[in-house]
């Protein structure tokens, strides 16, 4: 057989066995080329005035290179080790190591760069769709075009050429370092199999579970008022990160075996075919793959968590804008309000206007706070400046000694929890006015311009309000003491009204604000972040799924003789397949569940910093990630079916 025939025979064989590697290589090249194309697409220029789209994408492309590089190098490492016996046979028939390396180089060159070309073509064909998705999630009105970028092509080729050179260096080092004997033993040495679980492993397993649990527990207390200083909060975050990562490693190193060993012993030696093919196999495999599984789990949790938080902020954009600006437009200057309403009238846009007098009053809230405020972070709770409005502004009937708070969000509730009732005091320049606090409403009445620090607004009796107003402290007053809220009667005219608002230079983001503008800005910013995190998360999902799939391919070859033995013992093919399904549920399910738990507790500890809605965005992200991740588990079951068929 000639060298050329040998190369093409090996290519055909390897493509058949490692088709998912080729798919992942094509996918990686397509993903990277399409991503880089965004940097040089002319339509991206229209985003530079509002979001730094190209700069953010350029930064994210560096992370994408890291993900793709690690995956391809790791996949090649598995690929070359699976061919160790073949390389050993080449040496036995007289081939030199240099000649074997040249054969592998040619094979890899054809396979790698053919996949690269296909990936670039695929990336180019979907680049317009990706830009359309970006414009959709960021709310940018621009036309997406199919644009081929020469600079993106050059950048992609250079990046993948460098990765290819590293792969060749890895292969050369592997071939040079191995003897003929070691090449025939390299597969058996890659997976350590432990016969009996030691006391040390049991201790490691228990410590792993305790470490993860303690990290989760501290994360649930992170913003609950238990940490009263910035340093304590920082140290708590470091502890959570360290305990969860170390605990995850120890979990795979010993906890999984510890738990499964308890399950196996509880069966008193009566193991079903499912137990033999799932529990027993996983007990010996996960320990040797602890570091890999820790990385996959940690990064998966990070990706899910970041995507959930960005989606929470994106999903909550309209509600957040409504909390900041209760009406369509908020203006705190009579002159500006008259200018805007005149412009609306000239354009035949009907509107509703309301005016509310707002004063700032120093309040003593000690008796209604669940815990004392941190004096280093904000003013003392016995001297808090809060906005006060009259009951007439909201059509509410209160007695002279009653006060209701309104406009309170989940973020402030974490740091300043209020009781259901109690007594408070308002302090003017010359007297102290006691009041009975009778409840809290979440509705926002005035804009965030008046609610310094996000404190709630106090609603009092009209007589009390006039009394406070007559003796206010000028030093704590805002530049304006009037809130003017303007609502557009017909929602169809809202966009036009917003254009008029901006054209008159009224939107200063301080005294005057547009709810639509705030919502759009948040959607643009968080939409871009969500797009980038989703893109990187998808890349990691595909690469990590492929890596786990490759590991299952390795294990299937090692376990192939076991299937023959089990078949001779009387187990049917369907029995073996059921056992394989259970095994794959554990192999893919354990890293997935642990990653989801990591992300869940991370999101729960601080979601309120990002938005007002948590469950819907988080569940959507987790379900989508689970569905995509499960595809690789299903593919591995199909591969095992083929192995079982060959073994029988």
N, C-alpha and C positions, 0 to 999 in steps of 0.2 A: 504494500500500500504506500502510495506517495505521500509526501508531507501535506500537499494540498488536499488530498482525499481525507487524510487523517484530521486535518483542521475542520473541514466541512462536516465530517461525520460527528466530531465532537460538538460542533456548533448545533447540529440538529438534535443531538442527545441532550445537551445542556439547556437548549431552548425549551425542550419538552418538559424537563424536570424543574426548570427555574423560570417558568413563564411569568410568575408573579414578580420576580426580580426585574424582568424586562419591562413589565407593566409599570412597576414603581419607578424605574429609570425614566421611562417615557413621561410618566405623570410628573416626576420631579422637574424634568427639563421644561415641560409645558407650563407648569406652575411658575417656575422661575422666569421664563421668557415673558409670559403674560404679565407677571408682576412688574418686571423691569420695564416693559413696554409702557406701563402707566407713567413712568418718570418722564418719558420723552414724547408722550402723546400731546399734540397741540391743544386738544380740548381741555387738558389739565391746567392750562394757563388761566382759564376762567375761574379756577378755584383759588388762585393765589391771593386774591383780595380778601377772602373770608377764612380760608383754612390753608395751612401749609401742606397741601396734599403731596406735592412731589418730594419735599424734604422728608416727610413722615414715611412715605413709601420707600425712599432711598435707605433710610435707617432700618426699616423692617426687612429690606432685601438682604441686609447683612446677616440678620438672624436666620433668614430663610436659607442662606448659603451654609450656615452652621448646621442647621437641621439636615439638609440634603447631604452634606459632606459626611457627617457622622453616620447617617443611614447607609450611604453607599459603601463607606469603608467597612462598616460592620457586616453588611450583606456580603461584600467580597470576601471578608474573613471566613464567614460560614461557607461560601462558595468554594474557596480554595481548599479548605479543610475536608470538604466532602469529596474532593478529587485527589486526596492524598494517596490513596491506593493506586489510582491511575498514574499519578506521577511516579510512584515507586516502581510500577511495572515498566514505565518508559525507561527508567534507569537500569532495570534488570535486563532489558533487551539491548542495552549498550548506548543509549542516548546520554549525552552530557547534560549537566544542569543548565548550562547556557543555552543549549539547543531547545531544551524543554521550556525554558523561560521565553525564548523567541516564539515558540508555538503558542504558548498561552497569551503572549502579548498580541499576536496577530488575531487570535480568537476574540480576545477582549476588545481589541480595536474595532473589529467588525461589529460585534454585538453592541458595544458601548456607543459608538458614533452613529450607527444605524438608528439606535433608540433615540439618540440625541437629535438627529434630523427629524425623526417622526414627532418627537416631543416639541420641537420648535414649530413645526407645521401645525400641530394641534394647538399649541399656545397662541399662535397667530390667529387661528380660526375662531378661538373663543375670547380673544382680547377685547373685541367690541362688546361682547356680552358682559365681561367683567367690568368694563368702564360704565356700562349702563347700570349695573348693580351698584357700583360706587355712587353714581349720580343719584340713583333712587334712594339709597339709604341716607345720603347727606342732604337730600332735597335741593340739589343744584339743578337749575334750568339750563342745561347745555346739551348740545347735540353730539352724541357719540358716533365716531366714524371708525371704519376699519383701516387702521394705519400700521404699516410695516416700518419698524424702526431699525435702521442699520446699526445704530449705536447699541440698541438692546441686543441685537444679534451678536455683535462683537463681544459685548460684556458677557453674554451667556456662554459663548464658545470659550472664552478665556477662563471663566470660572470652572466649567466642566472639564476643560483641558488640564487645569491644575489638579482637580480631583482625580482625573485619570492617571496623572503622573504619580500621585501619592499611592493609588491603587497598584500601579506597576512596581513601585518601590516596595510596597508591602509584600507583593507576590515574590519579588526577587529575594527579599530578605528571608521569606519563609522557605523557599526552595534551597537557598544556600545553607541555611542552618540545619535542615533536616537530613538525617541519614536514611538509607533505604529501609532499615528496620523501624525507625521512628515513624516513617511515613505510613507504615501499615498499622501502627499503634496510635496515631494521633487522634483518631475519632474516639477511641475508648478512653483516652486520657482527658478529653475535653469535658466530660461529665463525671463529677465525683459522685459515687453512690455509697451511701452510708448504710451499713447493715443494721445497726442498733442505735437507738437514740440515747445519748449520754445525759447525765445529770446536768452537765454544763449547758447542753442544748436546751434542756427544759427551763433552766434559769434564764437563758437568753430569750426564749419564747415568752415567758411571763413578763420579763422586763420590757420586751417590745410592745406587748399589749398595754401595759401600764403607761409606757411612754406616750403612745398615741392617745390613750384616753386622757392623760393629764394635759396634753397639748390641746385637745378638744375642749376640756373643761375650762382651761385658762382663756381660750379664745371666746368662750361664751360670756366671760366676765370682763372682756377687754374694755368695753365702753359702758360698763354698767355702774361706774362710780367707785369701783374697788381700787382703782389706781389713780391716786390724787395728784401725781406730778408727771411731767413730761418724761423724766428719766425712768420712773417706774413703768410707764407705758412702753417706752422703748425696750427696756429689759424684758418686759413681758412678751413683746413681739419676737425678740431674739430667742427667748425660751420656747415659745410656740413653734417657731421655725425649726430649731434644733431638735426638739423632742419629737416632732412629727416625722422629720426626715430620718433621724436615727432610729426612731421606733418602727418606721416602715421597713428599713433595712433589717432590723432584728426580727420583725414580723415574718419576713420571707426567709430569714436565716434559721429561725427556730419556732416561731409561733404557729406557722401553718402545720409543720410536722407535729408539734405538740398537740394541737387541736385535733388533727386527723388521727393521731395515734390514740387519743382518748376515745374517739369514735370507733376506731378499729377494735380496741380492747373491749369496748362495751358490747361487741358482737360475739365475744367469747370464742373467736376463731372461726365462726361461721360467716365467711365472706361470700357475697354474691359476685357474679361476673362484673357487675358495675363497680363493686368495691375493689376488685383486683385490678381493673383497667383504669380506675380513676384515683381512688384514695392512695393505693400503694404506689402508683407511678408518681403522683404529685409529691408525696412525702420525700421521695429521693431526688426529684428534679428541681424543686423550687429553691432548695438550699444553694445549689451550685449556680443558679441564675439570680441570686438575691440582689446583686448590685444592678444588673440590667433591669430587673423588675422594679427596683426602687426608683431608678431614673425615669422609667416609663410612667410609673404611678405618680411620682411627684410632678413631672412636667404635665401629665394629663390633668391632674388636679389644678395646677396653675393655669393651664389653658382654659379649662371649664370655668374656673373661678373668675378669671379676667373677662372672659366672654360674657358670663352672667352679669357681672357688675357693669360692664359697658352697655349691655342690653337693658339692664335695669334703668340706667341713666337715660338711655335713648327712649325706652318705653314710657318713662315718667316725665318726659320733656314737657308735654302739654300741661300735666298736673302741676309740675314745678313752676312753670310760667304762670299758671293761674294763682298759685300761692303767692308769688312775688308781685303779680299785677292782677288784682281781683277783677278789674274791668278790662275791656279791650285795650284801653289806653289809660295810663295814670299820669297826671300832670300836677305839679306842686307850685305852679306859678300862674296867677290869674291872667297875666298878659299873654303867656304862651297858650293858655287854654282858649282865650278869645281869638287868637290868631288861627288856631287849629279848627275851632268850630265855624269860623267865618269861611275857611277854605272848604270845609265839608259842605256847608250850605251852598256855596258857589257851584259845587259839583253835584248838587241834588242828592246828597247822601244823608239820609235821616239818622238821627242819633238820639241817645238819652244821656243826660248829664246829671251827675250828683256831686254835691260838695259837702265835705265833712271837716269840721274844725278838729284839729289834733294838737294836743299839748303833751309835753314830756314832764312827768312827775316822778320824783324820787319816792320809791316804795319800800316798805319793810315787809318782806315775804317769809321771814324766819319760821313762822308758825305753820305755814302750809307747804314747806319743802320737806321731802322725805329725808334728805341728807344735806349737810352743809356744802356750800359751793367752795371750790378751790380758789382761795384768794389770789393765788399767783396767776390764775387763768382769766379771772374776771373780777368785777367789783364784788364787794361783800353783799350778801343777801339782805342785809338790813338797809341798803342804800342803792337800790337798783333803779336806774331811770327807765321807765316804761311808758309807752304811748297811752294816752287816755282820751276817750271820746264820750259823747253824751248819748243817753238812751234814745233821744229823738232821732239820731242819725241812723239807727237800725230798727226803729219802731218797736221798742221793747219797754215794758213797764217794770221799773225797779223802785223799791223804797229807798229812802235817803241813806240808809246804812248798808245797802247791798251793792256788791260788785261782781260782775261776771267777766271771766277772761275768754278771749277768742283768738283764733289764729295760732295754733300750737302744733308743731310737727313732730315726727318720730325722732328726728335728730336731737332736738332740744329735750325731748322727754327722756332720752338716755342720760343726759348730763344734769338736767334740772327737773326731777320728777315732782309733780304737784299732787297734793292730797285732794280729796273730793270736796272738802270744805274746811273752813277755818277762819281765822281773823288776820287781817292785814292792816297796815297803816300807810296813809299818804302824807308825805312831808312837804309842806310849802315853806316859804321863806320864814314865816312867823308862827305857824301852828302845825299841829299833828292831827290828822283826821282819821279816826278808826273806821274800818269797814268790815262787813261780813262777806267773806268770799264764799259764793254759793254754787260754783261750778265752772266747767271749762267747755268751750265749744271749739271745734276744729276749723270752722269757717273763717276765711281771711276777709277782713273788711277794708283795710287800707294797704297800701303798697309797702314793700320792704324798705323803702326809703325812710319810713318813720320807725320801723321796728328794728332799731339798732341792736345787733347781736342776735336777732331772731326771737326776741322776747315777745310774749303774747300781748295783745292789746286789751286794756281794761275798759269795760263799759260801766258807766256809773249813772246815777240819777242826774237829771238836768240841773237841779239846784246845786248839787255837789260839784258838778262839772264847772259851773259858773263861779263857784267859790274857789275852786282850784285855779281856774284861769285868772282870776283877779289877783292871785298871790303866787304866780309861778316863778320859778328860779330861772332867770335869763341865761345862766351859764350852761344849762343842759338842754336848751331848746335847739331844734333844727333850724336851718335857714328859712324854712317855710312852716307855717302852722295850719295850712289848708291842703286837704287832699281833694283833687278833682278827678272823678272817674267818668270816663266816656265810653259808652257801649254803642256799637253800630247795630241798628235795628235789623237790617237784612244782612245775613252772613255772606251773601254773594258780593257785597260791597266792601268786605273787610280788607281784602288785598289792596284794593284801590285806596282805601282810607289809610292803610299802612304806608303806601307810596307817598301820599300827601304828607303824612307825619314825618317821613324821612326827608322829603323835598324841602320842607320848611325848617330843616335842621333842629327839630324839637327833641329827637331821640338822643339824649346825652347819657343814658344809662345810669343816671344818678337821681335827679329830681323828676325827670320825665322818662317814661318807659312804654314800650309797646309789647303786649303779651305775645303777639305773633312773632315779633322779632326775637324775643328771648327764646321762644320755643324753637324757632328755626336755627338760631345760633347753637343751641344745645344739641339739636339733632345733627347739625353739620359736624360739630366737634366730636360728639360721641359716635356718630355714624361712621366717621373716618376711623376712629379707634376700633370700633366694633368690626369694621371691614378688615382692618389689618390683623387684629387678633384672630378673627375667624379664618382668615387666609393662612396665617401661621399655624393655627390650631388644626386646620384641615391637613396641612402638610405633615405635621407631627402625627396626627391620627393615622394617616396612610402609612407613613414610614414605620411607626411603632407597631401597627397592625401587621405589616409585612414582616417585621423582625420576629414577632411572636409566631407568625405563620412559618417562617423559616426554621424556627426552633422546633416546631411540631414536625416538620419534614425530617429534621435530624432524628428526633425521637422515634418517629415511625420506622425508620430504617433499623435502629437499634432494637426495637421491639418486634420486628417482623417475625423472628423465630418463635416468639411467645404465642403469636396468633395461630401458628401451625400446631403448637403443642395443645393449646386450648381447644382447637377444632378436633384434634385426635381424642381429647378427653370427653367429647360429646356435645360441646357447645356449638350452637348453630351460628351462621353468619349474622343473623339478625340479633342474636345475643351479644356478639362482639361489637356490632354497630351501636347497640344501646349503651354498652360500656364506654365506647369511644365518645358518644354524645355527652355522657356524664363527665367524662374526663375533660372535654373541651369547655363545658360549662364552668368547671373549676379553673382551667388554665387561662381562659380569657375573662371569666367572670370575677375572679378574685382581684386582679389588678384594676378592673373596671369599677367594682364596688368600692374598693379602698380609695381609688382616685375620686369617685363621686362623693364619698364621705369627706375627704380632704377639702374638696371644693365647697361642699355644703356648709361645713363649719366655718370656712374662711369667709364665705358670702354672708352667713348669718351674723358673724361678728361685726361687720361694718357696712352692710348694704344701705343703711339709712344715710350714710354719707354721700350716696350716689343718686338716690331718687326716692320716690314715694311708694312704688310697687315692687314687691319682691318675688312672690310665689309664681305668678304667671311667666315672667321672663326666665326665671331660674329653671322651672320645670321644662319649658320649651327647649332650652339649651341642653339640659341633661338628657332628655328623651332623644333629641336629634343625635347627640354624641353617642348614646347607647346603641341606637339603630345602626349608625355607620360602623361603629366598632364591632358590632355583632356579625357583620358581613364576613369578617376575617375568620371568626369562629366557625361559621357555616361552611366557608371554603375549606377550612382545615378538616372538617368532618368528611367532606367529599373526597379530599385527598386520602384520608385514612381508609375510606371505603375501597379506593383503588389498591392501596397497599394490602388490605385484608384479602381482597380478591386475588392478588398475585401470590400471597402467602399460602392460600388454600388451593 
